[in-house]
Amino acid sequence: MRAILAAVTMLQALITGDCLFCEQCFALHTSSCSGIITQCPPDVTHCVAGQENDTEGTNVILTAFKDCLDPSHEAACGREFSSNAPSSSLWTSRACCDSDFCNSGDVTVPPPDNTPNGYI
């Protein structure tokens, strides 16, 4: 079945032109996900893969995601965001790439950078 999907995807690429193909998935409570290969809209130039860790007290929600990257979010590529409060924290990281199927496989994001930024 997977071979048929790959063949259909490649045929569609030849017919429709230069649109980027990216893996698309979303999974809760895990650090990885796998999904389907999708053709991105013509204005999309990057695929994205990332992880999010949202902690509220003792409740930890880990999320993995992959998709076509909205062009307005390209500034977030290769960056991480973290926020800490007394009872909650949020950490998000995204890795972007610019070739067909480049976000396939395991979600790989840079290790957390815990260097204080000077803001209080």
Backbone atoms as SQL, in Angstrom:
CREATE TABLE atoms (id INTEGER PRIMARY KEY, chain TEXT, resi INTEGER, resn TEXT, atom TEXT, x REAL, y REAL, z REAL);
INSERT INTO atoms VALUES
  (1, 'A', 1, 'MET', 'N', 0.819, -1.196, 0.000),
  (2, 'A', 1, 'MET', 'CA', 0.000, 0.000, 0.000),
  (3, 'A', 1, 'MET', 'C', 0.865, 1.262, 0.000),
  (4, 'A', 2, 'ARG', 'N', 1.931, 1.233, 0.786),
  (5, 'A', 2, 'ARG', 'CA', 2.812, 2.395, 0.871),
  (6, 'A', 2, 'ARG', 'C', 3.494, 2.654, -0.472),
  (7, 'A', 3, 'ALA', 'N', 3.827, 1.584, -1.191),
  (8, 'A', 3, 'ALA', 'CA', 4.462, 1.734, -2.505),
  (9, 'A', 3, 'ALA', 'C', 3.501, 2.377, -3.492),
  (10, 'A', 4, 'ILE', 'N', 2.229, 2.018, -3.407),
  (11, 'A', 4, 'ILE', 'CA', 1.226, 2.613, -4.291),
  (12, 'A', 4, 'ILE', 'C', 1.086, 4.102, -3.994),
  (13, 'A', 5, 'LEU', 'N', 1.049, 4.458, -2.703),
  (14, 'A', 5, 'LEU', 'CA', 0.958, 5.878, -2.319),
  (15, 'A', 5, 'LEU', 'C', 2.163, 6.661, -2.829),
  (16, 'A', 6, 'ALA', 'N', 3.350, 6.078, -2.701),
  (17, 'A', 6, 'ALA', 'CA', 4.558, 6.756, -3.180),
  (18, 'A', 6, 'ALA', 'C', 4.504, 6.955, -4.691),
  (19, 'A', 7, 'ALA', 'N', 4.042, 5.940, -5.416),
  (20, 'A', 7, 'ALA', 'CA', 3.949, 6.045, -6.875),
  (21, 'A', 7, 'ALA', 'C', 2.946, 7.114, -7.285),
  (22, 'A', 8, 'VAL', 'N', 1.797, 7.160, -6.615),
  (23, 'A', 8, 'VAL', 'CA', 0.789, 8.181, -6.912),
  (24, 'A', 8, 'VAL', 'C', 1.332, 9.570, -6.606),
  (25, 'A', 9, 'THR', 'N', 2.040, 9.705, -5.494),
  (26, 'A', 9, 'THR', 'CA', 2.625, 10.989, -5.115),
  (27, 'A', 9, 'THR', 'C', 3.642, 11.459, -6.151),
  (28, 'A', 10, 'MET', 'N', 4.497, 10.549, -6.603),
  (29, 'A', 10, 'MET', 'CA', 5.501, 10.930, -7.596),
  (30, 'A', 10, 'MET', 'C', 4.847, 11.290, -8.930),
  (31, 'A', 11, 'LEU', 'N', 3.818, 10.567, -9.332),
  (32, 'A', 11, 'LEU', 'CA', 3.098, 10.886, -10.562),
  (33, 'A', 11, 'LEU', 'C', 2.445, 12.253, -10.468),
  (34, 'A', 12, 'GLN', 'N', 1.860, 12.537, -9.304),
  (35, 'A', 12, 'GLN', 'CA', 1.232, 13.841, -9.105),
  (36, 'A', 12, 'GLN', 'C', 2.281, 14.949, -9.181),
  (37, 'A', 13, 'ALA', 'N', 3.462, 14.708, -8.677),
  (38, 'A', 13, 'ALA', 'CA', 4.532, 15.709, -8.731),
  (39, 'A', 13, 'ALA', 'C', 4.916, 16.014, -10.170),
  (40, 'A', 14, 'LEU', 'N', 4.986, 14.983, -10.982),
  (41, 'A', 14, 'LEU', 'CA', 5.336, 15.198, -12.387),
  (42, 'A', 14, 'LEU', 'C', 4.254, 15.978, -13.120),
  (43, 'A', 15, 'ILE', 'N', 3.009, 15.757, -12.751),
  (44, 'A', 15, 'ILE', 'CA', 1.890, 16.410, -13.428),
  (45, 'A', 15, 'ILE', 'C', 1.716, 17.852, -12.967),
  (46, 'A', 16, 'THR', 'N', 1.834, 18.099, -11.658),
  (47, 'A', 16, 'THR', 'CA', 1.484, 19.410, -11.108),
  (48, 'A', 16, 'THR', 'C', 2.637, 20.394, -11.045),
  (49, 'A', 17, 'GLY', 'N', 3.875, 19.980, -11.167),
  (50, 'A', 17, 'GLY', 'CA', 4.958, 20.950, -11.194),
  (51, 'A', 17, 'GLY', 'C', 5.850, 20.907, -9.983),
  (52, 'A', 18, 'ASP', 'N', 6.335, 22.080, -9.562),
  (53, 'A', 18, 'ASP', 'CA', 7.396, 22.185, -8.581),
  (54, 'A', 18, 'ASP', 'C', 6.945, 22.376, -7.138),
  (55, 'A', 19, 'CYS', 'N', 5.797, 21.909, -6.753),
  (56, 'A', 19, 'CYS', 'CA', 5.368, 22.050, -5.367),
  (57, 'A', 19, 'CYS', 'C', 6.171, 21.103, -4.481),
  (58, 'A', 20, 'LEU', 'N', 6.443, 21.551, -3.276),
  (59, 'A', 20, 'LEU', 'CA', 7.213, 20.796, -2.301),
  (60, 'A', 20, 'LEU', 'C', 6.347, 19.699, -1.676),
  (61, 'A', 21, 'PHE', 'N', 6.952, 18.544, -1.364),
  (62, 'A', 21, 'PHE', 'CA', 6.262, 17.458, -0.678),
  (63, 'A', 21, 'PHE', 'C', 6.852, 17.312, 0.714),
  (64, 'A', 22, 'CYS', 'N', 5.985, 17.288, 1.722),
  (65, 'A', 22, 'CYS', 'CA', 6.409, 17.164, 3.116),
  (66, 'A', 22, 'CYS', 'C', 5.576, 16.102, 3.819),
  (67, 'A', 23, 'GLU', 'N', 6.173, 15.487, 4.836),
  (68, 'A', 23, 'GLU', 'CA', 5.409, 14.572, 5.673),
  (69, 'A', 23, 'GLU', 'C', 4.533, 15.400, 6.601),
  (70, 'A', 24, 'GLN', 'N', 3.330, 14.906, 6.885),
  (71, 'A', 24, 'GLN', 'CA', 2.382, 15.631, 7.718),
  (72, 'A', 24, 'GLN', 'C', 1.880, 14.688, 8.812),
  (73, 'A', 25, 'CYS', 'N', 2.043, 15.090, 10.079),
  (74, 'A', 25, 'CYS', 'CA', 1.530, 14.298, 11.202),
  (75, 'A', 25, 'CYS', 'C', 1.454, 15.174, 12.447),
  (76, 'A', 26, 'PHE', 'N', 0.717, 14.678, 13.432),
  (77, 'A', 26, 'PHE', 'CA', 0.569, 15.348, 14.721),
  (78, 'A', 26, 'PHE', 'C', 0.280, 14.258, 15.744),
  (79, 'A', 27, 'ALA', 'N', 1.055, 14.197, 16.825),
  (80, 'A', 27, 'ALA', 'CA', 0.853, 13.151, 17.825),
  (81, 'A', 27, 'ALA', 'C', 1.066, 13.711, 19.225),
  (82, 'A', 28, 'LEU', 'N', 0.153, 13.365, 20.124),
  (83, 'A', 28, 'LEU', 'CA', 0.253, 13.757, 21.528),
  (84, 'A', 28, 'LEU', 'C', 0.911, 12.654, 22.347),
  (85, 'A', 29, 'HIS', 'N', 1.581, 13.049, 23.425),
  (86, 'A', 29, 'HIS', 'CA', 2.191, 12.141, 24.402),
  (87, 'A', 29, 'HIS', 'C', 3.298, 11.275, 23.808),
  (88, 'A', 30, 'THR', 'N', 3.998, 11.793, 22.819),
  (89, 'A', 30, 'THR', 'CA', 5.120, 11.080, 22.207),
  (90, 'A', 30, 'THR', 'C', 6.105, 12.088, 21.629),
  (91, 'A', 31, 'SER', 'N', 7.346, 11.649, 21.451),
  (92, 'A', 31, 'SER', 'CA', 8.356, 12.556, 20.900),
  (93, 'A', 31, 'SER', 'C', 8.556, 12.365, 19.403),
  (94, 'A', 32, 'SER', 'N', 7.734, 11.520, 18.775),
  (95, 'A', 32, 'SER', 'CA', 7.872, 11.279, 17.348),
  (96, 'A', 32, 'SER', 'C', 6.516, 11.005, 16.725),
  (97, 'A', 33, 'CYS', 'N', 6.415, 11.196, 15.421),
  (98, 'A', 33, 'CYS', 'CA', 5.190, 10.862, 14.711),
  (99, 'A', 33, 'CYS', 'C', 5.527, 10.540, 13.268),
  (100, 'A', 34, 'SER', 'N', 4.659, 9.810, 12.623),
  (101, 'A', 34, 'SER', 'CA', 4.793, 9.554, 11.192),
  (102, 'A', 34, 'SER', 'C', 3.409, 9.661, 10.593),
  (103, 'A', 35, 'GLY', 'N', 3.370, 10.082, 9.351),
  (104, 'A', 35, 'GLY', 'CA', 2.068, 10.310, 8.744),
  (105, 'A', 35, 'GLY', 'C', 2.114, 10.136, 7.251),
  (106, 'A', 36, 'ILE', 'N', 1.430, 11.014, 6.569),
  (107, 'A', 36, 'ILE', 'CA', 1.315, 10.926, 5.124),
  (108, 'A', 36, 'ILE', 'C', 2.190, 11.988, 4.466),
  (109, 'A', 37, 'ILE', 'N', 2.583, 11.704, 3.231),
  (110, 'A', 37, 'ILE', 'CA', 3.288, 12.705, 2.438),
  (111, 'A', 37, 'ILE', 'C', 2.217, 13.543, 1.741),
  (112, 'A', 38, 'THR', 'N', 2.336, 14.837, 1.865),
  (113, 'A', 38, 'THR', 'CA', 1.348, 15.734, 1.273),
  (114, 'A', 38, 'THR', 'C', 2.035, 16.752, 0.376),
  (115, 'A', 39, 'GLN', 'N', 1.332, 17.186, -0.646),
  (116, 'A', 39, 'GLN', 'CA', 1.850, 18.224, -1.533),
  (117, 'A', 39, 'GLN', 'C', 1.507, 19.577, -0.931),
  (118, 'A', 40, 'CYS', 'N', 2.513, 20.400, -0.758),
  (119, 'A', 40, 'CYS', 'CA', 2.315, 21.716, -0.153),
  (120, 'A', 40, 'CYS', 'C', 1.760, 22.699, -1.186),
  (121, 'A', 41, 'PRO', 'N', 1.145, 23.784, -0.709),
  (122, 'A', 41, 'PRO', 'CA', 0.712, 24.843, -1.625),
  (123, 'A', 41, 'PRO', 'C', 1.921, 25.436, -2.354),
  (124, 'A', 42, 'PRO', 'N', 1.706, 26.048, -3.512),
  (125, 'A', 42, 'PRO', 'CA', 2.816, 26.563, -4.330),
  (126, 'A', 42, 'PRO', 'C', 3.715, 27.582, -3.628),
  (127, 'A', 43, 'ASP', 'N', 3.199, 28.354, -2.676),
  (128, 'A', 43, 'ASP', 'CA', 4.014, 29.375, -2.014),
  (129, 'A', 43, 'ASP', 'C', 4.876, 28.829, -0.879),
  (130, 'A', 44, 'VAL', 'N', 4.728, 27.560, -0.527),
  (131, 'A', 44, 'VAL', 'CA', 5.487, 26.954, 0.574),
  (132, 'A', 44, 'VAL', 'C', 6.846, 26.500, 0.070),
  (133, 'A', 45, 'THR', 'N', 7.915, 26.909, 0.769),
  (134, 'A', 45, 'THR', 'CA', 9.276, 26.560, 0.375),
  (135, 'A', 45, 'THR', 'C', 9.994, 25.699, 1.402),
  (136, 'A', 46, 'HIS', 'N', 9.348, 25.427, 2.556),
  (137, 'A', 46, 'HIS', 'CA', 9.995, 24.661, 3.622),
  (138, 'A', 46, 'HIS', 'C', 9.025, 23.660, 4.255),
  (139, 'A', 47, 'CYS', 'N', 9.600, 22.545, 4.710),
  (140, 'A', 47, 'CYS', 'CA', 8.890, 21.594, 5.562),
  (141, 'A', 47, 'CYS', 'C', 9.348, 21.873, 6.992),
  (142, 'A', 48, 'VAL', 'N', 8.547, 21.465, 7.970),
  (143, 'A', 48, 'VAL', 'CA', 8.895, 21.679, 9.368),
  (144, 'A', 48, 'VAL', 'C', 8.667, 20.387, 10.145),
  (145, 'A', 49, 'ALA', 'N', 9.491, 20.178, 11.160),
  (146, 'A', 49, 'ALA', 'CA', 9.317, 19.088, 12.113),
  (147, 'A', 49, 'ALA', 'C', 9.657, 19.655, 13.480),
  (148, 'A', 50, 'GLY', 'N', 8.892, 19.304, 14.483),
  (149, 'A', 50, 'GLY', 'CA', 9.176, 19.871, 15.791),
  (150, 'A', 50, 'GLY', 'C', 8.552, 19.113, 16.936),
  (151, 'A', 51, 'GLN', 'N', 8.883, 19.592, 18.126),
  (152, 'A', 51, 'GLN', 'CA', 8.364, 19.035, 19.359),
  (153, 'A', 51, 'GLN', 'C', 7.946, 20.158, 20.288),
  (154, 'A', 52, 'GLU', 'N', 6.989, 19.831, 21.146),
  (155, 'A', 52, 'GLU', 'CA', 6.545, 20.771, 22.166),
  (156, 'A', 52, 'GLU', 'C', 6.379, 20.007, 23.472),
  (157, 'A', 53, 'ASN', 'N', 6.805, 20.612, 24.568),
  (158, 'A', 53, 'ASN', 'CA', 6.650, 20.034, 25.890),
  (159, 'A', 53, 'ASN', 'C', 5.934, 21.074, 26.749),
  (160, 'A', 54, 'ASP', 'N', 4.707, 20.784, 27.125),
  (161, 'A', 54, 'ASP', 'CA', 3.872, 21.697, 27.908),
  (162, 'A', 54, 'ASP', 'C', 3.613, 21.044, 29.263),
  (163, 'A', 55, 'THR', 'N', 4.064, 21.667, 30.338),
  (164, 'A', 55, 'THR', 'CA', 3.922, 21.106, 31.676),
  (165, 'A', 55, 'THR', 'C', 3.059, 22.022, 32.526),
  (166, 'A', 56, 'GLU', 'N', 2.010, 21.455, 33.095),
  (167, 'A', 56, 'GLU', 'CA', 1.113, 22.164, 34.015),
  (168, 'A', 56, 'GLU', 'C', 1.098, 21.363, 35.313),
  (169, 'A', 57, 'GLY', 'N', 1.833, 21.804, 36.298),
  (170, 'A', 57, 'GLY', 'CA', 1.942, 21.043, 37.542),
  (171, 'A', 57, 'GLY', 'C', 2.628, 19.721, 37.279),
  (172, 'A', 58, 'THR', 'N', 1.934, 18.599, 37.528),
  (173, 'A', 58, 'THR', 'CA', 2.509, 17.280, 37.259),
  (174, 'A', 58, 'THR', 'C', 2.036, 16.710, 35.920),
  (175, 'A', 59, 'ASN', 'N', 1.194, 17.434, 35.202),
  (176, 'A', 59, 'ASN', 'CA', 0.678, 16.989, 33.909),
  (177, 'A', 59, 'ASN', 'C', 1.626, 17.446, 32.796),
  (178, 'A', 60, 'VAL', 'N', 2.245, 16.477, 32.114),
  (179, 'A', 60, 'VAL', 'CA', 3.184, 16.771, 31.026),
  (180, 'A', 60, 'VAL', 'C', 2.561, 16.341, 29.705),
  (181, 'A', 61, 'ILE', 'N', 2.485, 17.264, 28.761),
  (182, 'A', 61, 'ILE', 'CA', 1.951, 16.955, 27.430),
  (183, 'A', 61, 'ILE', 'C', 3.081, 17.158, 26.426),
  (184, 'A', 62, 'LEU', 'N', 3.552, 16.050, 25.881),
  (185, 'A', 62, 'LEU', 'CA', 4.583, 16.074, 24.854),
  (186, 'A', 62, 'LEU', 'C', 3.892, 15.939, 23.501),
  (187, 'A', 63, 'THR', 'N', 4.289, 16.752, 22.538),
  (188, 'A', 63, 'THR', 'CA', 3.665, 16.760, 21.216),
  (189, 'A', 63, 'THR', 'C', 4.746, 16.736, 20.145),
  (190, 'A', 64, 'ALA', 'N', 4.538, 15.939, 19.102),
  (191, 'A', 64, 'ALA', 'CA', 5.420, 15.921, 17.938),
  (192, 'A', 64, 'ALA', 'C', 4.588, 16.317, 16.720),
  (193, 'A', 65, 'PHE', 'N', 5.195, 17.050, 15.783),
  (194, 'A', 65, 'PHE', 'CA', 4.458, 17.482, 14.601),
  (195, 'A', 65, 'PHE', 'C', 5.381, 17.622, 13.402),
  (196, 'A', 66, 'LYS', 'N', 4.800, 17.436, 12.212),
  (197, 'A', 66, 'LYS', 'CA', 5.486, 17.649, 10.932),
  (198, 'A', 66, 'LYS', 'C', 4.451, 18.207, 9.969),
  (199, 'A', 67, 'ASP', 'N', 4.894, 19.091, 9.060),
  (200, 'A', 67, 'ASP', 'CA', 3.941, 19.672, 8.111),
  (201, 'A', 67, 'ASP', 'C', 4.671, 20.538, 7.092),
  (202, 'A', 68, 'CYS', 'N', 3.901, 21.103, 6.177),
  (203, 'A', 68, 'CYS', 'CA', 4.376, 22.166, 5.300),
  (204, 'A', 68, 'CYS', 'C', 4.435, 23.420, 6.174),
  (205, 'A', 69, 'LEU', 'N', 5.465, 24.214, 6.024),
  (206, 'A', 69, 'LEU', 'CA', 5.623, 25.398, 6.865),
  (207, 'A', 69, 'LEU', 'C', 4.948, 26.596, 6.220),
  (208, 'A', 70, 'ASP', 'N', 4.044, 27.214, 6.944),
  (209, 'A', 70, 'ASP', 'CA', 3.410, 28.447, 6.486),
  (210, 'A', 70, 'ASP', 'C', 4.523, 29.479, 6.265),
  (211, 'A', 71, 'PRO', 'N', 4.588, 30.111, 5.073),
  (212, 'A', 71, 'PRO', 'CA', 5.670, 31.066, 4.791),
  (213, 'A', 71, 'PRO', 'C', 5.800, 32.176, 5.828),
  (214, 'A', 72, 'SER', 'N', 4.718, 32.545, 6.487),
  (215, 'A', 72, 'SER', 'CA', 4.796, 33.610, 7.494),
  (216, 'A', 72, 'SER', 'C', 5.486, 33.150, 8.773),
  (217, 'A', 73, 'HIS', 'N', 5.765, 31.851, 8.921),
  (218, 'A', 73, 'HIS', 'CA', 6.403, 31.322, 10.135),
  (219, 'A', 73, 'HIS', 'C', 7.864, 30.931, 9.925),
  (220, 'A', 74, 'GLU', 'N', 8.454, 31.317, 8.798),
  (221, 'A', 74, 'GLU', 'CA', 9.838, 30.932, 8.517),
  (222, 'A', 74, 'GLU', 'C', 10.832, 31.485, 9.529),
  (223, 'A', 75, 'ALA', 'N', 10.518, 32.577, 10.190),
  (224, 'A', 75, 'ALA', 'CA', 11.421, 33.141, 11.191),
  (225, 'A', 75, 'ALA', 'C', 11.611, 32.208, 12.379),
  (226, 'A', 76, 'ALA', 'N', 10.677, 31.262, 12.584),
  (227, 'A', 76, 'ALA', 'CA', 10.768, 30.319, 13.705),
  (228, 'A', 76, 'ALA', 'C', 11.651, 29.113, 13.388),
  (229, 'A', 77, 'CYS', 'N', 12.112, 28.988, 12.161),
  (230, 'A', 77, 'CYS', 'CA', 12.937, 27.846, 11.772),
  (231, 'A', 77, 'CYS', 'C', 14.234, 27.809, 12.579),
  (232, 'A', 78, 'GLY', 'N', 14.568, 26.628, 13.084),
  (233, 'A', 78, 'GLY', 'CA', 15.817, 26.448, 13.809),
  (234, 'A', 78, 'GLY', 'C', 15.858, 27.144, 15.150),
  (235, 'A', 79, 'ARG', 'N', 14.727, 27.572, 15.636),
  (236, 'A', 79, 'ARG', 'CA', 14.680, 28.282, 16.923),
  (237, 'A', 79, 'ARG', 'C', 13.861, 27.499, 17.929),
  (238, 'A', 80, 'GLU', 'N', 14.096, 27.803, 19.168),
  (239, 'A', 80, 'GLU', 'CA', 13.271, 27.221, 20.210),
  (240, 'A', 80, 'GLU', 'C', 12.714, 28.332, 21.077),
  (241, 'A', 81, 'PHE', 'N', 11.612, 28.031, 21.705),
  (242, 'A', 81, 'PHE', 'CA', 10.945, 28.985, 22.584),
  (243, 'A', 81, 'PHE', 'C', 10.692, 28.276, 23.902),
  (244, 'A', 82, 'SER', 'N', 10.970, 28.961, 24.997),
  (245, 'A', 82, 'SER', 'CA', 10.641, 28.381, 26.294),
  (246, 'A', 82, 'SER', 'C', 10.134, 29.461, 27.224),
  (247, 'A', 83, 'SER', 'N', 9.247, 29.031, 28.100),
  (248, 'A', 83, 'SER', 'CA', 8.655, 29.929, 29.085),
  (249, 'A', 83, 'SER', 'C', 8.465, 29.140, 30.371),
  (250, 'A', 84, 'ASN', 'N', 8.868, 29.731, 31.481),
  (251, 'A', 84, 'ASN', 'CA', 8.731, 29.066, 32.779),
  (252, 'A', 84, 'ASN', 'C', 7.972, 29.946, 33.747),
  (253, 'A', 85, 'ALA', 'N', 7.047, 29.344, 34.453),
  (254, 'A', 85, 'ALA', 'CA', 6.293, 30.002, 35.515),
  (255, 'A', 85, 'ALA', 'C', 6.340, 29.066, 36.723),
  (256, 'A', 86, 'PRO', 'N', 5.929, 29.527, 37.897),
  (257, 'A', 86, 'PRO', 'CA', 6.016, 28.663, 39.079),
  (258, 'A', 86, 'PRO', 'C', 5.331, 27.292, 38.924),
  (259, 'A', 87, 'SER', 'N', 4.205, 27.216, 38.259),
  (260, 'A', 87, 'SER', 'CA', 3.505, 25.930, 38.176),
  (261, 'A', 87, 'SER', 'C', 3.393, 25.384, 36.751),
  (262, 'A', 88, 'SER', 'N', 4.025, 26.051, 35.785),
  (263, 'A', 88, 'SER', 'CA', 3.914, 25.567, 34.409),
  (264, 'A', 88, 'SER', 'C', 5.144, 25.964, 33.600),
  (265, 'A', 89, 'SER', 'N', 5.346, 25.228, 32.527),
  (266, 'A', 89, 'SER', 'CA', 6.430, 25.569, 31.602),
  (267, 'A', 89, 'SER', 'C', 6.033, 25.130, 30.199),
  (268, 'A', 90, 'LEU', 'N', 6.638, 25.771, 29.212),
  (269, 'A', 90, 'LEU', 'CA', 6.385, 25.456, 27.814),
  (270, 'A', 90, 'LEU', 'C', 7.714, 25.512, 27.074),
  (271, 'A', 91, 'TRP', 'N', 7.989, 24.501, 26.279),
  (272, 'A', 91, 'TRP', 'CA', 9.190, 24.471, 25.456),
  (273, 'A', 91, 'TRP', 'C', 8.775, 23.999, 24.070),
  (274, 'A', 92, 'THR', 'N', 9.137, 24.737, 23.038),
  (275, 'A', 92, 'THR', 'CA', 8.822, 24.386, 21.654),
  (276, 'A', 92, 'THR', 'C', 10.081, 24.552, 20.813),
  (277, 'A', 93, 'SER', 'N', 10.307, 23.609, 19.903),
  (278, 'A', 93, 'SER', 'CA', 11.437, 23.704, 19.002),
  (279, 'A', 93, 'SER', 'C', 11.019, 23.223, 17.618),
  (280, 'A', 94, 'ARG', 'N', 11.529, 23.894, 16.579),
  (281, 'A', 94, 'ARG', 'CA', 11.210, 23.559, 15.188),
  (282, 'A', 94, 'ARG', 'C', 12.486, 23.470, 14.376),
  (283, 'A', 95, 'ALA', 'N', 12.518, 22.481, 13.496),
  (284, 'A', 95, 'ALA', 'CA', 13.606, 22.364, 12.526),
  (285, 'A', 95, 'ALA', 'C', 12.963, 22.412, 11.144),
  (286, 'A', 96, 'CYS', 'N', 13.528, 23.196, 10.239),
  (287, 'A', 96, 'CYS', 'CA', 12.958, 23.354, 8.902),
  (288, 'A', 96, 'CYS', 'C', 13.957, 22.869, 7.855),
  (289, 'A', 97, 'CYS', 'N', 13.430, 22.472, 6.714),
  (290, 'A', 97, 'CYS', 'CA', 14.259, 22.027, 5.598),
  (291, 'A', 97, 'CYS', 'C', 13.544, 22.402, 4.302),
  (292, 'A', 98, 'ASP', 'N', 14.263, 22.343, 3.184),
  (293, 'A', 98, 'ASP', 'CA', 13.690, 22.894, 1.958),
  (294, 'A', 98, 'ASP', 'C', 13.737, 21.973, 0.745),
  (295, 'A', 99, 'SER', 'N', 13.642, 20.658, 0.962),
  (296, 'A', 99, 'SER', 'CA', 13.604, 19.738, -0.171),
  (297, 'A', 99, 'SER', 'C', 12.492, 18.706, 0.038),
  (298, 'A', 100, 'ASP', 'N', 12.066, 18.062, -1.034),
  (299, 'A', 100, 'ASP', 'CA', 10.998, 17.075, -0.945),
  (300, 'A', 100, 'ASP', 'C', 11.330, 15.982, 0.068),
  (301, 'A', 101, 'PHE', 'N', 10.351, 15.632, 0.883),
  (302, 'A', 101, 'PHE', 'CA', 10.433, 14.538, 1.863),
  (303, 'A', 101, 'PHE', 'C', 11.506, 14.760, 2.931),
  (304, 'A', 102, 'CYS', 'N', 12.017, 15.965, 3.084),
  (305, 'A', 102, 'CYS', 'CA', 13.139, 16.210, 4.005),
  (306, 'A', 102, 'CYS', 'C', 12.757, 16.119, 5.475),
  (307, 'A', 103, 'ASN', 'N', 11.477, 16.190, 5.818),
  (308, 'A', 103, 'ASN', 'CA', 11.090, 16.078, 7.224),
  (309, 'A', 103, 'ASN', 'C', 10.588, 14.676, 7.571),
  (310, 'A', 104, 'SER', 'N', 10.845, 13.698, 6.691),
  (311, 'A', 104, 'SER', 'CA', 10.481, 12.309, 6.965),
  (312, 'A', 104, 'SER', 'C', 11.425, 11.729, 8.014),
  (313, 'A', 105, 'GLY', 'N', 11.019, 10.645, 8.628),
  (314, 'A', 105, 'GLY', 'CA', 11.853, 9.999, 9.634),
  (315, 'A', 105, 'GLY', 'C', 11.605, 10.582, 11.007),
  (316, 'A', 106, 'ASP', 'N', 12.552, 10.356, 11.912),
  (317, 'A', 106, 'ASP', 'CA', 12.401, 10.817, 13.291),
  (318, 'A', 106, 'ASP', 'C', 12.419, 12.336, 13.369),
  (319, 'A', 107, 'VAL', 'N', 11.665, 12.865, 14.314),
  (320, 'A', 107, 'VAL', 'CA', 11.686, 14.301, 14.575),
  (321, 'A', 107, 'VAL', 'C', 13.005, 14.602, 15.272),
  (322, 'A', 108, 'THR', 'N', 13.804, 15.449, 14.669),
  (323, 'A', 108, 'THR', 'CA', 15.063, 15.838, 15.298),
  (324, 'A', 108, 'THR', 'C', 15.057, 17.346, 15.485),
  (325, 'A', 109, 'VAL', 'N', 15.245, 17.740, 16.686),
  (326, 'A', 109, 'VAL', 'CA', 15.301, 19.163, 17.024),
  (327, 'A', 109, 'VAL', 'C', 16.556, 19.393, 17.836),
  (328, 'A', 110, 'PRO', 'N', 17.055, 20.616, 17.861),
  (329, 'A', 110, 'PRO', 'CA', 18.272, 20.875, 18.620),
  (330, 'A', 110, 'PRO', 'C', 18.038, 20.664, 20.115),
  (331, 'A', 111, 'PRO', 'N', 19.097, 20.337, 20.866),
  (332, 'A', 111, 'PRO', 'CA', 18.936, 20.187, 22.319),
  (333, 'A', 111, 'PRO', 'C', 18.555, 21.525, 22.951),
  (334, 'A', 112, 'PRO', 'N', 17.859, 21.485, 24.083),
  (335, 'A', 112, 'PRO', 'CA', 17.466, 22.735, 24.724),
  (336, 'A', 112, 'PRO', 'C', 18.666, 23.596, 25.128),
  (337, 'A', 113, 'ASP', 'N', 18.548, 24.883, 24.927),
  (338, 'A', 113, 'ASP', 'CA', 19.570, 25.832, 25.349),
  (339, 'A', 113, 'ASP', 'C', 19.043, 26.523, 26.596),
  (340, 'A', 114, 'ASN', 'N', 19.592, 26.172, 27.746),
  (341, 'A', 114, 'ASN', 'CA', 19.105, 26.704, 29.022),
  (342, 'A', 114, 'ASN', 'C', 19.863, 27.945, 29.489),
  (343, 'A', 115, 'THR', 'N', 20.592, 28.577, 28.582),
  (344, 'A', 115, 'THR', 'CA', 21.331, 29.787, 28.919),
  (345, 'A', 115, 'THR', 'C', 20.342, 30.925, 29.177),
  (346, 'A', 116, 'PRO', 'N', 20.406, 31.567, 30.354),
  (347, 'A', 116, 'PRO', 'CA', 19.498, 32.683, 30.620),
  (348, 'A', 116, 'PRO', 'C', 19.703, 33.805, 29.606),
  (349, 'A', 117, 'ASN', 'N', 18.600, 34.430, 29.185),
  (350, 'A', 117, 'ASN', 'CA', 18.687, 35.490, 28.191),
  (351, 'A', 117, 'ASN', 'C', 18.745, 36.880, 28.819),
  (352, 'A', 118, 'GLY', 'N', 18.685, 36.965, 30.140),
  (353, 'A', 118, 'GLY', 'CA', 18.796, 38.255, 30.808),
  (354, 'A', 118, 'GLY', 'C', 17.468, 38.915, 31.107),
  (355, 'A', 119, 'TYR', 'N', 16.375, 38.391, 30.586),
  (356, 'A', 119, 'TYR', 'CA', 15.052, 38.959, 30.846),
  (357, 'A', 119, 'TYR', 'C', 14.475, 38.332, 32.107),
  (358, 'A', 120, 'ILE', 'N', 13.757, 39.160, 32.858),
  (359, 'A', 120, 'ILE', 'CA', 13.117, 38.682, 34.091),
  (360, 'A', 120, 'ILE', 'C', 11.630, 38.886, 33.968);
